[in-house]
């Protein structure tokens, strides 16, 4: 079992490292580096626990707390978020400290009741409400849709410590707890993947919340999220990254994603990719059947151009690309350009279907689509190169 870590004088990480979890959110998110569920114990005249962990790891969190204080002495539990990876161990904990008062938003109270069907000693809080612990005071900041309606941040001015729950997190298991102890490229890559797959559709609300918090001019020397590594070296680095992602800033990069039946669409994808590269663009090419969907979305987060290809089957696109595009639709990507290509036998139904789906998703189809019957011949191969050149002009 990992040990509690004192992150500030009298404030302890009492979370859990989940080294082996490989998927999250019902298999919508791959976690090849595992994750952590972070809970924080604040020991002052009053003792507060900020968030808990998945129920299955409750005894490990409890053992860490016991190494610092008797859990029965916990006065307050701050429930920043109702989702079970942070509230799962709450019922177990409250059996040990039944008088503890739980603090959270109204939506959190409603959600906790619907998850656990027990009446809690609960106090609803709103932005600006405070809770005095002794030398320290906690301030609550509602953060609806960052990333659920109930979400909330907790801030401790005396320690310049922001506890934003899921915001600024990463699914990243490590023996280290702080960003200056791990590979920064690896960490930022996981933070980007987390943003792309969990927060992308919520950019406008995230922008507003960040602006609102920055306007308060609160000193922040540490951001301790509920997943992964704690930001203590230049903690605003991750805030700036979020601002760029929330504004949907892009670079001249093209992500090509295809699904192929007898390799003709794959042949087209390779021709197009090579031509884009020859034109000086950064390109990433994925066969949706053997790539990690979560990683593709991470790469798409800052890419200006998306290209999608599918063979036609029963006048439709192939099913795994269809599933991928259904998820993409929910992300509400803005400021992108897209193009479509694919092979067919007797009618190019896949290309038409993808075009319609992109339009419904609000993504501009910026060039005429490119098709090839059965196997691309010389003319159709040349069409692929022209398609790539036209698309490159739209991305640059
Ligand atoms: Fe929204 Fe980490 O749960």
Boltz pocket constraint, residues with backbone or C-beta under 6 A from the ligand:
constraints:
  - pocket:
      binder: B
      contacts: [[A, 81], [A, 83], [A, 84], [A, 85], [A, 86], [A, 147], [A, 148], [A, 166], [A, 226], [A, 227]]
      max_distance: 6.0
